[in-house]
Amino acid sequence: MIEAALSRSVRRWCEGATGATSAAKLSGGASQETWRFDITHPDGVIGAILRRSPKGYGAAPTRAAGLAAEAQLMQLAYEAGVPSPRVLHVLVPEDDLGTGFIMQRIEGETIARKILRDEEYAAARPILARQIGGILAGLHRLPQDKLPALRSRGATQEIAEFERDYRSLNWPKPVFELALRWLRDHDPGPAAETTLVHGDFRNGNLIIGADGVRAVLDWELAHLGDPMEDLGWVCVNSWRFGEIDKPVGGFGTREELFAGYEAAGRKVDPERVKFWEVMGTLRWGIMCGGMMQRFREGPDHSMERAMIGRRASETEIDLLRLLAPRGS
C-alpha cells in the first residue's frame, strides 16, 4: 500500500521516475516512521529514505523541532558542506503519505557495536573524534537567519525542566539528587554565543563508513542554545558502549574532539563541556526512568522499554564518576 503511494508521489516530483519499489519499514513509534525504498529511474535506481508522521499523527513532542524543521535543517547543513543527507522532497497533501520528507539514502553503519569493533571500521576509528569536532564546528556556524523557528534553551532552563521530569517519575534516586545539586551549583549561566544545537549528536545518529562520518541524522531535537551542549552530549558514557576510556563515542578522546573543533575555527570551553556532560548523563538517566515508568504503568509492557529503563542505574554510576573530586 505504501509503495503505491510512494510511486504516485515520486512520479510527480522526480523527473523521469517511474515508481517506487523495495519499501521496508526501518523503525516506527506511535507517531513517527522511517522507511527505506528505491526510486526506479531510467538513469538508475535512486536510494531514498522516507521520514513521516502518518495521517492523524501530526503533533510533535514538546522538545521536538518537527519534521518540517528537520528537513529544512538537513538541507541547510547539506548545502553548507556539513555531512547530511540531501532532502529530495517535502511531503504535501497530494502525496497522501502524512507529514514528513524524503531524503537521499546514504549507505553506511549506525550500530555502535559494529563501528567500535568490526575490522571494516578499524581505519576510521582513530580519526572519528577529531572529524566529529570539525563537523560540530560547521554545524554551529550555520547562519541563524536561515534557520526555521526553534525553541531556545539555556542551562538554567534545562536544569529546571529536567528536575520537573525527574520529580514526576516519583522514583527517588539519591545520585540524581546529587547531580541536580551539582548542576545548580555549577550553572554556567547564559552562553557567550547562542548557536544551532543538534541536540542528539552521538553514536547511533551518525552514519559511519570506512572513510569516517558520512552523515548526521536525527535533527528532531535541534534548538538554539550553548554550542558546548553538543560536545558534552557526545561524551556521555552511555554512547561509548563499553569503551569507557575513550570518552567520545568509544572511539576517541576529548582532546581529539576539541582539537578538531578548534582547527575548524571555533573555541572550546572545557568547563562548560563538563557541565553539559553531567547534564546529558542525568538527562539520559531520567529518560531511562521515563521508559521504566511507561513499562510499569502503560498498556504496552514491551521488553525494550524495560531494558532501557534498567539503564537508569548505569547513569548513576556514570554520574558518581563524573562528580567525584579530581584525583580521587
Stockholm file with secondary structure:
# STOCKHOLM 1.0

chainA/1-328         MIEAALSRSVRRWCEGATGATSAAKLSGGASQETWRFDITHPDGVIGAILRRSPKGYGAAPTRAAGLAAEAQLMQLAYEAGVPSPRVLHVLVPEDDLGTGFIMQRIEGETIARKILRDEEYAAARPILARQIGGILAGLHRLPQDKLPALRSRGATQEIAEFERDYRSLNWPKPVFELALRWLRDHDPGPAAETTLVHGDFRNGNLIIGADGVRAVLDWELAHLGDPMEDLGWVCVNSWRFGEIDKPVGGFGTREELFAGYEAAGRKVDPERVKFWEVMGTLRWGIMCGGMMQRFREGPDHSMERAMIGRRASETEIDLLRLLAPRGS
#=GR chainA/1-328 SS CHHHHHHHHHHHHSTTCCEEEEEEEEEECSSCEEEEEEEECTTCCEEEEEEEECTTCCCCCTTCCCHHHHHHHHHHHHHTTCSCCCEEEECCGGGCSCEEEEEECCCSBCCHHHHHHCGGGTTTHHHHHHHHHHHHHHHHTSCGGGSCCCCBCCHHHHHHHHHHHHHHHTCCCHHHHHHHHHHHHTCCCSCSSCEEECSCCSTTSEEEETTEEEEECCCTTCEEECTHHHHHHTTCGGGSTTCTTSTBTTTBCHHHHHHHHHHTTCCCCHHHHHHHHHHHHHHHHHHHHHHHHHHHHSSCCCHHHHHHHTTHHHHHHHHHHHHSCTTC
#=GC SS_cons         CHHHHHHHHHHHHSTTCCEEEEEEEEEECSSCEEEEEEEECTTCCEEEEEEEECTTCCCCCTTCCCHHHHHHHHHHHHHTTCSCCCEEEECCGGGCSCEEEEEECCCSBCCHHHHHHCGGGTTTHHHHHHHHHHHHHHHHTSCGGGSCCCCBCCHHHHHHHHHHHHHHHTCCCHHHHHHHHHHHHTCCCSCSSCEEECSCCSTTSEEEETTEEEEECCCTTCEEECTHHHHHHTTCGGGSTTCTTSTBTTTBCHHHHHHHHHHTTCCCCHHHHHHHHHHHHHHHHHHHHHHHHHHHHSSCCCHHHHHHHTTHHHHHHHHHHHHSCTTC
//
